[in-house]
Amino acid sequence: GQDAYEFFEDIGHSDDAREELKKHLVGTLKLDEEEIARRKKAAEEAAKSSGGGMGGVVVIAGVILAMAFYFKMKNEESS
């Protein structure tokens, strides 16, 4: 298993999910300050390197608009 505390809290689970968690909780992971700092640094580095992903959406939208413009122009030439 792994420490899933942050993942569980980030999602914002319902009260029902928290009750279900109580049934399946195996234990609480105890971390020293050094490990907490290491994990925080790793999470910050991962967040920086992810980039957000909006660039791909913009490229796809641009391609769709270019295709729509192309087909509109071709359709007007045929008319």
Summary of the structure (lengths in Angstrom):
residues: 79
radius of gyration: 23.9
end to end distance: 65.0
largest distance: 74.0
contacts: 124
relative contact order: 0.06
helix: 76%
strand: 0%
